[in-house]
Amino acid sequence: MIFQYNSDIMGEPVIFSLFRNLRRKSMKRMKKFLALLLAAILVFSLTACNGDPGTDPTDPTQGNVGDNGTYTVQVKSAGGLPLENIDVYIYADNTLKDLVNAGRTDANGKASIALAKSSDYAIVLSGAPKGYAVEAYYTFNGGRADISLTSSVVKDENLAGATLGLGDIMYDFTVTTPTGEKVTLSEVLQEKKMVLLNFWFSTCGPCANEFPYMEEAYQMFKEDVGVIAVDPLEESAVVGGYQSSMGLTFPMAACPAAWSMTFGVTGYPTSIIIDRYGMICLIEVGGLTSLRPFTSIFEHFSADDYKQKIFNSLDELITNVKPTYTMDSSENIGALLNKGDIEVTYRPETEGEDAEYAWPFIAAEKNGDSCLKASNQQIDSSYAILYADVTLKAGQAVGFDYLVSSEKSADILYVIVNDQPIYQISGVSEPEEWVSCYPWVAQEDGTYEVALCYIKDDSTHEGDDTVYIKDMRIVDAKDIDVQTFIPREAASTEDGFDYSYVTIVLNEKDGYYHVGTKDGPLLLADLMNYTLFNEEQTIWDIAYSGAAEAYYEEMVDYFSLASNSALSGVCTVDYKLGEYLKKIAQVAGFDSEDENEWLKICKYYQVYGSGNAQLEDPIKGLAPSSALEATLGKNVATNYFYYDRIIMPRGMFAKFVPAKSGVYRITSRNESAQGVDGWIFDENRNELLVYEQDERLYTDSSEVSMVFYMEAGKAYYIDIAFWDPYEVGYIYYDIEYIAPTLNHFRLASPGYFTYDTNATGDAMYHLIAGGVKPILGTDGKYYEDLGKDANGKQKYGGLLYADFTGLTAVFDTPIASVPAYDENGKPVVDANGKPVMVKGMIDKGGFDFSKTEDDLFVLSILEKYDGDEEKTVAYLKEYWGEDYEQNVEVYQLEDVFAGIYHGKGKDYTAEMRGYLSQMITTGAEELRGCVPMTERLAELLQLLMNKYTFENVDHSWTKLCYYYDYLGPEG
């Protein structure tokens, strides 16, 4: 079993995705390992000297210029940023009549130009980006001209339709807050040293998560920092209600939707950082879910000694926090921590560029016990470390007790011995109890370096946000009181030349090699890290582009397993992998006559302590051959997937073999905010089913419900994974038998528009709806086309039904108007007790093709104000802001007020209302609110799809339809 103390505490002999590319060498391993470890969380900003560069006597562009020489023009922003691609023209004098020479600034803002010696030259600059103030001409000072261009936000330009990015000078804008306050960027920058422009919307989860931290940082820096949060998707009233409910004090406003396109916003939230000179210096996409990113941004851009710099990533900007504690002496730590008379020397981190950021372990008390704790509590992207040099005799083990209280799988204690990562521990102890840990058992006398490194990420803090350590001790291996796994090499040597190897046995039952006996420890091949076989190249390197390149394609599946393994880079060795490794040893090894040399690639885990269970297969669940076991039933304790790392391709496999043929339903249960995806495969990893939210009555978008016909005795492989591959946690699932056969009511065309993979020529590039192929029956209704039988007779599947009252994957509004329900599922009524209706596409004018979407938008505002044009204009002036005059023309406002519309089609609203009486209202629940699909209805829905999705995609109306899909034995 994996070394796991309980469901909330991880103490596993593994290093997960954080070290997926870790490669170690035998010499000085400790420092190299920790350097890679800490690189995952610490970002060290590289800053250049900003003082006077002085004169370089070897640079001909500096100092005095001879009769003929090189003059240098350097152009920078007022903030000190070199300006590239500025055209530089040199005139004989300031009359600007005689052009002598020209050049262009390089990436350093320099243009070096050959000129005869003169003190009268005049410099003219051209091509400066918008927002920079350029004088008529400049002069040389000796052989140089250092020109600084001031900048400020660009006036009289429209953000809508513009394209702005890093390094550009921002365009000015004005927004109106829900309270009527007008906020203008240029005016804010007259008072503040920077502005954070945030794009968000009210139902955006990551936006809601970051706003409290943004607000907290804003309160700390609001004297120097401005924040403007704009919503391009919703009205001002929505913004006002949201701001009030969240308690946010910085200006918030609705803005034109086109503004988000100006910056290429592809996700929400997105923050644009504008410095005091009006320059866009950082564009950060995604929620910032801690205080430190905001304080780092605000500190940098509001600093009195601010030097302008463009940041491609927030990681370049975040400042690391230096420790506020110092480590006690080794003697004092030993007196507090040691149990018994043991020989241990304690020391801090003193080497490497990260040493100044290493927090110590300090004295503490937990549950009445004296102990040490990591001192970097509440410090984002930080680490605390304690080294212990422990003297052991062969057969002795070093141990300690710990109590962890941290964010699971994120804030982690790594236990490392002689640069071998042994355990990672995280979570919140429930109940709070001390747990024993034995990271090493010595096979020979010596001094062993144990490192305890507690690393915090940059997200949330949970529990006490630290780890506690007590009772460092040395015991005989036989006295270890908890199950413990220690990594061992399968090959060993004393002189570096002659090797001895462990005995291996192939277990026919599980198909793997074991060490010692068929039930001994699993033999593991380290394919992605350096090994005793080769300390310069990994097996992947050797096979991908080295001496064993001929075997790469045959081994690619094993490399995939090793990359996803619970033990970083390691794969369990079956017979086939063993044979490949033997071949690699023959072509890339040191001694081709040593038939066991391939074992230098391998390791195993020796078990100590209570229980005899060996380490669980680290690739368990990663392939059909190593699948987990799935059991029929609800709330079965073993029916779950546990994700503690990124697995690509996504997900793990659980094998299910039904005892009887029939239709089964597999449903998930998880606590993810973003939901899960699901698949069913056969033993060859052929995809049998992809869950596409295609059931009309199953509306939980965060779960899967896979319905599939399965044959008795045949193996099926269930794969359910988090939508976000970075998410960790448990996904539980149930398997229920439904019936021998089933007519399953499902979407006729689920998922996205796609391409025909079987097409050739130009047809390869034609969009298709996908899903079932419809055919018109003799009764004038559409059915699933099942092709023709052996006699050439047409076969019909289920009748297609248009969904009038439900939501499909295409539209967020139903075709027909429906009653509104509150969050508890109760009907909403007005003051007169009448049901409040949610307008459907028919009543919203979706089938009135005589009107454009712009027409319908203006008409919706007119309706809101009962046809009052003055109130409509007042609303639009506030909503469109500075774009009002332009949008009056774009939306052809006067025409719409006059009843002149701009669509190219007819109004089919009345005809569509005629179908409302055909809606099914009794019988099977899944059919209620549906209308049988006729030829004419298909034509009308096709017009709707042409208008709102892609034009002229054959049968795209099927995306609005359901049908009964027969699930059962073929024939």
KOLTI-195282 format. One record per residue (C-alpha): y, z, x. Coordinates in steps of 0.25 Angstrom, whole numbers, padded with zeros to 4 digits, always signed. Example, Ala and Ser with C-alpha at 12.3 -4.5 7.8 and 13.67 -1.06 7.14 Angstrom:
// residues 2
-0018+0031+0049 -0004+0029+0055 
// end
This chain:
// residues 971
+0000+0000+0000 +0014-0002+0004 +0020+0011+0010 +0028+0015-0003 +0031+0030-0006 +0034+0028-0020 +0041+0018-0029 +0055+0022-0025 +0053+0023-0011 +0049+0012-0001 +0043+0016+0012 +0036+0003+0016 +0031-0002+0029 +0040-0014+0027 +0053-0021+0030 +0056-0030+0019 +0066-0042+0018 +0077-0035+0026 +0068-0038+0038 +0062-0051+0033 +0066-0058+0046 +0065-0047+0056 +0058-0051+0069 +0055-0040+0079 +0052-0041+0094 +0044-0031+0102 +0055-0026+0111 +0067-0018+0106 +0062-0020+0092 +0070-0008+0086 +0084-0013+0088 +0080-0027+0084 +0074-0023+0071 +0086-0014+0068 +0096-0024+0071 +0089-0034+0061 +0088-0022+0051 +0102-0018+0051 +0107-0033+0051 +0102-0033+0037 +0113-0023+0032 +0124-0022+0043 +0134-0033+0045 +0142-0032+0057 +0156-0039+0056 +0159-0047+0068 +0174-0046+0071 +0182-0054+0081 +0194-0048+0089 +0207-0051+0082 +0216-0048+0094 +0224-0058+0102 +0214-0068+0109 +0222-0069+0121 +0223-0081+0130 +0210-0087+0136 +0214-0093+0149 +0203-0103+0148 +0208-0108+0134 +0217-0120+0136 +0223-0119+0122 +0229-0105+0126 +0242-0102+0135 +0251-0113+0140 +0249-0128+0138 +0251-0138+0149 +0257-0151+0148 +0245-0156+0140 +0236-0146+0134 +0230-0140+0121 +0238-0133+0111 +0231-0123+0101 +0234-0121+0087 +0227-0109+0080 +0228-0108+0065 +0224-0095+0058 +0226-0088+0045 +0235-0077+0044 +0223-0068+0043 +0218-0074+0057 +0208-0083+0052 +0207-0097+0060 +0210-0109+0051 +0201-0121+0053 +0204-0136+0051 +0220-0134+0051 +0226-0147+0055 +0236-0145+0067 +0247-0155+0070 +0255-0155+0082 +0269-0161+0081 +0278-0163+0093 +0289-0153+0087 +0293-0147+0074 +0299-0160+0068 +0284-0163+0065 +0286-0178+0068 +0278-0181+0080 +0263-0177+0079 +0257-0174+0092 +0243-0170+0090 +0234-0163+0079 +0222-0154+0078 +0214-0145+0069 +0210-0131+0069 +0196-0127+0072 +0187-0115+0067 +0196-0106+0076 +0209-0111+0069 +0212-0118+0083 +0217-0132+0085 +0218-0136+0100 +0227-0148+0102 +0231-0156+0115 +0246-0157+0116 +0256-0160+0127 +0264-0147+0131 +0276-0145+0122 +0283-0133+0115 +0288-0141+0103 +0275-0144+0096 +0274-0141+0081 +0261-0138+0074 +0258-0142+0059 +0246-0137+0052 +0239-0145+0041 +0227-0142+0032 +0228-0127+0030 +0221-0123+0018 +0228-0119+0005 +0235-0105+0006 +0240-0106+0020 +0255-0107+0023 +0257-0117+0034 +0271-0119+0041 +0277-0132+0044 +0274-0131+0059 +0270-0121+0070 +0273-0121+0085 +0265-0118+0097 +0266-0106+0106 +0263-0111+0119 +0249-0118+0118 +0245-0111+0105 +0249-0110+0090 +0243-0099+0083 +0246-0101+0068 +0244-0091+0057 +0244-0097+0043 +0247-0087+0031 +0239-0089+0018 +0240-0084+0004 +0233-0087-0009 +0235-0101-0014 +0245-0102-0026 +0246-0113-0036 +0231-0117-0035 +0220-0115-0046 +0208-0108-0042 +0200-0115-0053 +0195-0128-0047 +0198-0124-0032 +0187-0121-0022 +0189-0109-0013 +0181-0102-0002 +0181-0094+0010 +0193-0096+0019 +0201-0102+0008 +0214-0096+0003 +0213-0091-0011 +0220-0097-0023 +0229-0088-0031 +0225-0085-0045 +0229-0076-0057 +0220-0069-0067 +0223-0061-0079 +0216-0048-0081 +0211-0043-0094 +0223-0034-0095 +0232-0046-0093 +0236-0043-0079 +0238-0055-0070 +0232-0054-0056 +0236-0065-0046 +0229-0066-0032 +0241-0068-0024 +0248-0056-0030 +0236-0047-0027 +0236-0052-0013 +0250-0049-0011 +0246-0034-0013 +0232-0034-0008 +0225-0038+0005 +0214-0045-0002 +0208-0048-0015 +0193-0048-0020 +0192-0059-0031 +0179-0056-0038 +0172-0066-0048 +0163-0059-0058 +0159-0058-0073 +0156-0047-0083 +0140-0049-0084 +0138-0051-0069 +0129-0039-0064 +0133-0040-0049 +0148-0040-0053 +0146-0027-0060 +0139-0021-0049 +0150-0024-0038 +0162-0021-0047 +0161-0006-0045 +0161-0007-0030 +0172-0017-0030 +0180-0008-0039 +0177+0004-0029 +0182-0004-0017 +0194-0009-0025 +0198+0005-0027 +0197+0008-0013 +0205-0004-0008 +0214-0009-0020 +0227-0006-0012 +0223-0018-0003 +0213-0026-0011 +0213-0034-0024 +0201-0037-0033 +0202-0047-0043 +0189-0049-0052 +0188-0062-0060 +0178-0066-0070 +0177-0081-0072 +0167-0081-0083 +0173-0072-0094 +0185-0069-0102 +0196-0058-0098 +0191-0049-0109 +0177-0048-0103 +0184-0045-0089 +0192-0034-0095 +0180-0027-0102 +0172-0028-0090 +0183-0023-0081 +0185-0011-0090 +0170-0008-0091 +0168-0008-0076 +0181+0000-0073 +0186-0011-0063 +0201-0010-0059 +0203-0022-0051 +0209-0035-0058 +0198-0042-0066 +0200-0055-0074 +0194-0068-0080 +0196-0080-0072 +0193-0095-0074 +0178-0099-0072 +0182-0109-0062 +0187-0099-0052 +0173-0095-0048 +0171-0109-0044 +0183-0109-0035 +0175-0100-0026 +0161-0105-0029 +0157-0093-0036 +0142-0094-0038 +0139-0079-0041 +0145-0067-0047 +0152-0058-0042 +0159-0066-0031 +0171-0060-0023 +0181-0068-0016 +0189-0060-0005 +0203-0065-0003 +0211-0059+0009 +0226-0056+0010 +0228-0070+0015 +0222-0076+0002 +0210-0081+0010 +0196-0081+0003 +0188-0073+0014 +0175-0069+0007 +0167-0074-0005 +0156-0064-0009 +0146-0068-0020 +0138-0057-0026 +0140-0042-0030 +0144-0032-0020 +0137-0019-0024 +0142-0009-0015 +0156-0004-0011 +0155-0008+0004 +0157-0023+0003 +0170-0021-0005 +0176-0011+0004 +0172-0020+0016 +0179-0032+0010 +0191-0024+0006 +0192-0017+0019 +0192-0030+0027 +0201-0038+0019 +0212-0027+0017 +0212-0022+0031 +0226-0021+0038 +0220-0029+0050 +0213-0039+0041 +0209-0052+0049 +0205-0064+0040 +0190-0068+0040 +0182-0076+0031 +0168-0069+0027 +0156-0078+0023 +0149-0065+0018 +0153-0051+0014 +0142-0046+0025 +0152-0051+0036 +0163-0041+0030 +0155-0028+0026 +0159-0018+0036 +0148-0008+0041 +0150+0007+0040 +0149+0015+0053 +0142+0028+0052 +0149+0041+0049 +0138+0050+0054 +0132+0051+0068 +0118+0054+0072 +0114+0068+0076 +0107+0071+0089 +0092+0068+0090 +0089+0083+0092 +0097+0087+0079 +0090+0076+0071 +0076+0080+0077 +0079+0094+0073 +0082+0090+0059 +0072+0079+0057 +0060+0082+0066 +0047+0089+0060 +0040+0095+0071 +0041+0094+0086 +0042+0079+0088 +0048+0070+0099 +0059+0061+0092 +0072+0056+0097 +0083+0052+0086 +0094+0042+0089 +0104+0033+0082 +0106+0018+0083 +0114+0016+0095 +0112+0001+0098 +0116-0012+0092 +0129-0017+0085 +0124-0009+0072 +0123+0005+0079 +0137+0009+0075 +0133+0007+0060 +0121+0015+0061 +0121+0028+0053 +0113+0040+0057 +0103+0049+0050 +0110+0062+0048 +0105+0076+0044 +0103+0078+0029 +0096+0087+0019 +0087+0081+0007 +0080+0089-0003 +0082+0102+0006 +0076+0095+0018 +0084+0093+0031 +0083+0078+0035 +0091+0066+0040 +0097+0055+0031 +0103+0041+0034 +0118+0043+0034 +0122+0029+0029 +0122+0034+0014 +0131+0025+0005 +0134+0015+0017 +0131+0001+0013 +0124-0008+0023 +0122+0003+0033 +0110+0009+0041 +0106+0023+0046 +0096+0024+0058 +0089+0035+0065 +0080+0032+0077 +0069+0041+0081 +0061+0040+0094 +0048+0047+0091 +0037+0050+0101 +0023+0048+0096 +0009+0049+0101 -0002+0040+0097 -0006+0043+0083 +0006+0050+0079 +0016+0046+0068 +0031+0048+0066 +0035+0052+0052 +0046+0057+0044 +0050+0060+0029 +0060+0053+0021 +0067+0053+0008 +0074+0040+0004 +0085+0039-0007 +0091+0025-0006 +0092+0011-0013 +0078+0006-0013 +0075-0007-0005 +0089-0007+0000 +0093+0005+0007 +0081+0007+0016 +0076+0016+0027 +0069+0008+0038 +0059+0015+0047 +0057+0008+0060 +0047+0011+0071 +0049+0004+0085 +0056-0007+0077 +0044-0009+0067 +0050-0007+0053 +0040+0003+0046 +0046+0007+0033 +0057+0005+0024 +0061+0016+0014 +0070+0016+0002 +0072+0020-0012 +0075+0033-0019 +0064+0044-0018 +0060+0049-0032 +0057+0060-0031 +0065+0064-0018 +0054+0067-0009 +0052+0066+0006 +0042+0055+0010 +0034+0054+0024 +0035+0042+0032 +0027+0039+0045 +0033+0026+0051 +0024+0026+0064 +0011+0030+0070 +0010+0029+0085 -0002+0022+0091 +0002+0026+0105 +0011+0037+0111 +0026+0033+0112 +0040+0034+0107 +0043+0027+0094 +0056+0023+0088 +0058+0026+0073 +0070+0021+0066 +0075+0026+0053 +0085+0016+0047 +0091+0017+0034 +0098+0004+0029 +0107+0003+0017 +0111-0010+0011 +0124-0013+0004 +0121-0011-0010 +0118+0002-0018 +0116+0016-0014 +0105+0024-0021 +0100+0038-0020 +0105+0046-0008 +0106+0033-0001 +0099+0038+0011 +0086+0042+0017 +0082+0055+0022 +0073+0058+0034 +0066+0071+0038 +0054+0077+0046 +0052+0067+0057 +0038+0070+0062 +0026+0066+0070 +0012+0067+0065 -0002+0062+0068 -0005+0049+0061 -0016+0056+0053 -0006+0066+0047 +0003+0055+0041 +0004+0059+0026 +0008+0047+0020 +0003+0033+0020 +0009+0026+0032 +0008+0011+0037 +0011+0008+0052 +0013-0006+0057 +0003-0010+0068 +0001-0023+0076 -0012-0030+0075 -0011-0033+0090 -0008-0023+0101 -0006-0024+0116 -0003-0014+0127 +0001-0025+0138 +0006-0036+0129 -0005-0045+0133 -0018-0040+0128 -0019-0037+0113 -0028-0030+0105 -0029-0033+0090 -0033-0026+0077 -0046-0029+0070 -0044-0037+0057 -0053-0039+0045 -0051-0050+0034 -0052-0043+0020 -0059-0053+0011 -0054-0045-0001 -0039-0046+0001 -0039-0058+0011 -0031-0051+0022 -0034-0046+0036 -0035-0031+0038 -0034-0023+0051 -0047-0015+0055 -0055-0016+0042 -0054-0025+0029 -0046-0014+0023 -0038-0010+0034 -0023-0013+0036 -0018-0028+0032 -0016-0037+0044 -0001-0042+0043 +0004-0054+0050 +0019-0053+0054 +0023-0068+0052 +0039-0066+0052 +0041-0056+0063 +0039-0056+0078 +0025-0050+0082 +0017-0047+0094 +0012-0062+0093 +0026-0067+0096 +0039-0059+0098 +0048-0071+0098 +0043-0079+0086 +0037-0075+0072 +0025-0081+0067 +0034-0088+0057 +0042-0094+0069 +0030-0098+0076 +0024-0105+0063 +0037-0111+0058 +0043-0118+0071 +0034-0113+0082 +0020-0115+0088 +0013-0113+0075 +0022-0122+0067 +0009-0129+0062 +0005-0117+0054 +0018-0114+0047 +0015-0121+0034 +0002-0115+0033 +0008-0101+0035 +0021-0102+0027 +0015-0094+0015 +0012-0083+0025 +0026-0083+0030 +0031-0082+0016 +0023-0070+0014 +0027-0063+0026 +0042-0066+0023 +0040-0059+0010 +0030-0048+0015 +0033-0033+0012 +0031-0032+0027 +0042-0041+0033 +0036-0054+0039 +0022-0049+0038 +0010-0056+0030 -0004-0050+0027 -0014-0058+0035 -0025-0066+0027 -0036-0075+0033 -0027-0087+0032 -0015-0081+0039 -0024-0075+0050 -0029-0089+0053 -0015-0095+0054 -0010-0084+0063 -0022-0086+0072 -0018-0101+0073 -0003-0097+0076 -0009-0087+0087 -0016-0099+0093 -0004-0108+0094 +0007-0098+0096 +0000-0086+0102 +0000-0080+0116 -0016-0080+0118 -0023-0091+0111 -0036-0085+0115 -0033-0072+0108 -0039-0075+0094 -0032-0062+0089 -0018-0065+0094 -0013-0068+0080 -0015-0053+0077 -0002-0051+0085 +0005-0056+0073 -0001-0045+0064 +0001-0031+0061 -0005-0021+0051 -0001-0007+0045 -0009+0005+0049 -0010+0015+0038 -0008+0030+0040 -0008+0042+0031 -0013+0045+0017 -0021+0034+0010 -0028+0022+0016 -0021+0011+0009 -0017+0000+0018 -0003-0007+0018 -0001-0016+0006 -0001-0031+0008 +0013-0034+0012 +0012-0048+0005 +0006-0042-0008 +0012-0050-0019 +0018-0061-0011 +0007-0072-0014 -0004-0074-0024 -0014-0070-0014 -0007-0056-0012 -0002-0055-0026 -0001-0041-0033 -0010-0038-0045 -0004-0040-0059 -0011-0033-0071 -0010-0036-0086 -0002-0026-0094 +0011-0019-0096 +0017-0008-0087 +0006-0010-0077 +0010-0002-0065 +0006-0012-0055 +0012-0024-0062 +0025-0025-0053 +0032-0032-0042 +0040-0024-0032 +0050-0032-0024 +0056-0025-0011 +0060-0037-0004 +0064-0052-0006 +0052-0061-0008 +0053-0076-0007 +0048-0084-0014 +0051-0073-0025 +0042-0063-0030 +0028-0057-0029 +0014-0061-0035 +0006-0053-0045 -0008-0058-0048 -0012-0058-0063 -0026-0062-0067 -0027-0062-0083 -0041-0057-0088 -0039-0066-0100 -0032-0079-0103 -0019-0079-0111 -0004-0078-0111 +0002-0067-0103 +0016-0061-0102 +0022-0056-0089 +0035-0048-0091 +0043-0041-0080 +0050-0027-0080 +0061-0025-0069 +0074-0018-0067 +0081-0030-0061 +0095-0033-0065 +0093-0048-0062 +0079-0050-0067 +0066-0056-0062 +0059-0069-0062 +0044-0072-0064 +0033-0082-0061 +0018-0084-0063 +0010-0091-0052 -0004-0096-0049 -0012-0092-0037 -0006-0104-0029 +0008-0100-0032 +0010-0111-0043 +0021-0107-0053 +0015-0105-0066 +0027-0099-0073 +0041-0096-0070 +0048-0086-0079 +0060-0093-0085 +0065-0083-0096 +0059-0093-0106 +0055-0084-0118 +0064-0083-0129 +0062-0069-0133 +0061-0063-0119 +0075-0061-0115 +0075-0051-0104 +0080-0060-0093 +0077-0049-0082 +0062-0050-0084 +0051-0060-0085 +0041-0063-0096 +0031-0073-0091 +0021-0078-0102 +0010-0087-0096 -0004-0091-0100 -0015-0086-0090 -0029-0088-0088 -0040-0077-0087 -0044-0075-0072 -0033-0083-0066 -0023-0077-0057 -0008-0078-0060 +0003-0073-0051 +0015-0066-0057 +0028-0066-0049 +0040-0058-0054 +0052-0057-0045 +0066-0052-0046 +0076-0063-0049 +0084-0058-0036 +0075-0059-0024 +0082-0048-0018 +0080-0038-0029 +0069-0027-0026 +0061-0018-0036 +0050-0018-0046 +0046-0029-0056 +0036-0024-0066 +0028-0034-0075 +0019-0034-0087 +0008-0043-0090 +0004-0045-0105 -0007-0053-0112 +0000-0061-0124 -0011-0070-0130 -0022-0080-0127 -0011-0091-0129 +0004-0091-0133 +0014-0101-0138 +0025-0096-0129 +0040-0098-0134 +0048-0102-0122 +0060-0110-0117 +0057-0125-0117 +0065-0127-0104 +0067-0114-0096 +0075-0113-0083 +0085-0122-0077 +0087-0137-0078 +0079-0143-0067 +0074-0156-0061 +0061-0164-0063 +0053-0161-0051 +0043-0173-0055 +0054-0183-0056 +0058-0194-0046 +0070-0202-0042 +0083-0199-0050 +0075-0191-0060 +0073-0180-0050 +0088-0176-0051 +0088-0176-0066 +0089-0162-0073 +0079-0158-0083 +0078-0147-0092 +0064-0143-0088 +0054-0136-0097 +0046-0142-0108 +0047-0157-0111 +0051-0158-0126 +0046-0169-0135 +0051-0173-0149 +0040-0171-0160 +0037-0180-0172 +0044-0169-0180 +0057-0170-0173 +0056-0157-0165 +0054-0155-0150 +0041-0150-0144 +0036-0148-0130 +0030-0161-0125 +0016-0158-0120 +0013-0173-0116 +0002-0181-0122 -0013-0178-0124 -0024-0187-0119 -0023-0196-0131 -0008-0198-0128 -0004-0189-0140 +0009-0181-0138 +0007-0166-0137 +0018-0156-0142 +0020-0142-0137 +0029-0132-0144 +0041-0135-0152 +0054-0133-0146 +0064-0123-0152 +0079-0122-0149 +0084-0108-0147 +0096-0106-0155 +0098-0091-0154 +0093-0087-0140 +0099-0089-0126 +0092-0099-0117 +0093-0101-0102 +0104-0112-0105 +0115-0105-0114 +0119-0091-0115 +0123-0093-0130 +0113-0096-0141 +0114-0109-0149 +0116-0101-0162 +0125-0089-0164 +0117-0076-0164 +0120-0062-0168 +0126-0053-0156 +0118-0041-0152 +0122-0029-0144 +0115-0023-0132 +0106-0015-0140 +0101-0028-0148 +0109-0024-0161 +0117-0035-0168 +0132-0034-0166 +0140-0034-0179 +0155-0036-0181 +0165-0026-0189 +0160-0032-0202 +0145-0030-0198 +0142-0044-0196 +0134-0049-0184 +0142-0053-0172 +0137-0067-0168 +0136-0073-0154 +0140-0087-0155 +0130-0098-0151 +0132-0111-0146 +0133-0118-0159 +0145-0109-0164 +0151-0109-0150 +0153-0124-0151 +0142-0128-0141 +0137-0139-0149 +0151-0145-0152 +0151-0156-0141 +0165-0161-0146 +0171-0149-0138 +0170-0146-0124 +0167-0132-0118 +0182-0131-0115 +0185-0134-0129 +0175-0124-0134 +0181-0114-0124 +0195-0115-0130 +0190-0115-0144 +0183-0102-0142 +0196-0096-0137 +0203-0101-0149 +0192-0096-0158 +0193-0082-0151 +0208-0082-0155 +0206-0088-0169 +0212-0101-0166 +0225-0095-0160 +0229-0105-0149 +0240-0095-0144 +0230-0084-0141 +0220-0094-0136 +0230-0099-0126 +0234-0085-0122 +0219-0082-0119 +0217-0094-0111 +0229-0092-0103 +0224-0078-0099 +0209-0084-0097 +0213-0096-0089 +0224-0089-0081 +0231-0098-0071 +0222-0110-0075 +0227-0110-0090 +0236-0122-0088 +0225-0130-0081 +0214-0126-0092 +0223-0130-0103 +0221-0144-0099 +0206-0142-0095 +0203-0136-0108 +0212-0146-0116 +0217-0134-0123 +0227-0141-0132 +0217-0151-0137 +0207-0140-0141 +0218-0132-0148 +0221-0146-0156 +0206-0147-0159 +0204-0158-0149 +0190-0156-0142 +0185-0163-0130 +0169-0164-0131 +0162-0177-0131 +0152-0174-0142 +0151-0170-0156 +0150-0156-0163 +0136-0152-0167 +0139-0138-0171 +0136-0140-0185 +0123-0147-0183 +0119-0136-0173 +0122-0126-0184 +0112-0133-0193 +0101-0129-0184 +0104-0114-0186 +0097-0115-0199 +0084-0120-0192 +0083-0108-0183 +0070-0101-0184 +0073-0087-0190 +0059-0082-0193 +0045-0082-0187 +0042-0080-0172 +0053-0072-0165 +0054-0082-0154 +0058-0094-0163 +0069-0087-0170 +0082-0093-0168 +0076-0106-0163 +0076-0120-0169 +0065-0131-0168 +0070-0142-0158 +0073-0155-0165 +0077-0168-0159 +0092-0166-0165 +0093-0152-0160 +0088-0156-0146 +0099-0166-0146 +0110-0156-0149 +0105-0146-0139 +0104-0157-0129 +0119-0159-0131 +0121-0144-0129 +0113-0144-0116 +0121-0157-0111 +0134-0150-0113 +0131-0136-0107 +0120-0139-0097 +0116-0153-0090 +0119-0166-0097 +0107-0174-0102 +0096-0166-0097 +0084-0171-0105 +0080-0160-0115 +0089-0149-0109 +0089-0144-0123 +0075-0138-0121 +0082-0127-0113 +0086-0121-0127 +0073-0122-0133 +0060-0114-0134 +0046-0119-0137 +0032-0113-0138 +0024-0115-0125 +0009-0114-0127 +0003-0104-0117 -0013-0105-0116 -0024-0112-0110 -0022-0127-0108 -0028-0137-0118 
// end
